[in-house]
Amino acid sequence: MAPEPPFWKTVPLERMTRAQWESLCDGCGRCCLHKLRDADTEELHHTDVACRLLDRATARCTDYANRRARVPDCIRLTPKRLAGMDWLPPTCAYRLLAEGRDLPDWHPLRSGDPESVVRAGVSVRGRAVAEREAGALEDHITTWPGDWPRRAGPRPLPGSLTEETAP
């Protein structure tokens, strides 16, 4: 008898339980870095400046349960909002699944190890600047938060979730 496929291959994003949904987050912290959008061109620019609630040593939110009250522009990610979020990193599980891609081998749901995100070069750990120390965000524009790290291996191909199980 074949093992049951993992939930992310069989449950559409909009039908996942809260626990399933939350477990998709790999804890990289990339979405917690400030982004800038050019008012004239709408071009997105990533920075290496962390939200004030991001613990830069762990790449985790220090007050996840109350983050939206403490940081009003913090976005609550939902399946319906995914389509309009061009700023999610290419490594983001929510983005990958919405694009019909599988989770990469380094994702904790596949590796069983949260440190695999760090080893793959996906985490912001040790790479982010504190918001209160940064100064002008324009001085911290960088590309790496929007890139797929070389150490992370190949990006899963579109359609790597089978059609009958794609979210």
Steps between C-alpha positions, in 0.01 A plus 500: 500500500639839395554761770241777513618815321575802719213739563641780283466271198139407568337793680440824309639808676152641564390177671799449729451504874661786687769260627575379146508857368733621776732202456570608142704794628866395493602772747745669263395855593528635145141625499583697817756715321385843388425552135475820299285560195589776255203737481558572131589158361342268761835314503557301818826538691602264781703618797697321768321695776301284740165585651546610860330180621734266314761334717798515267676216685215254446317656201175467695241757602534590867124560537331307220160483674483879538708607202219678316410706805864598554588547131182619326638451148588136568308292248299195602565254222193312375435284193286779348775760542776288344431601141562868568820453698785544256738568786505150647843345452536228236589257780169554682297180536171687459621647171648171381179305565284774345719468187446121492854427618599251770686589817879485465701236683631753755149599617452384863186304408718289269832503687358473851761756608433876535874564462488371141369845402817658638729244335328562165576873525132592509482647853561868579689389811819703521415701189241752615545849643294620796223743403588741780865514394461503122433862415355559154355187341623620162854444626426131556362392164632157405397213274564185704160489677334470159741241365508121521824415687749284312551279807125427505530283192267525202165668535217247471353504152147617429275198492717309748179453696288267292193650336258298705666608826600858423360759742 
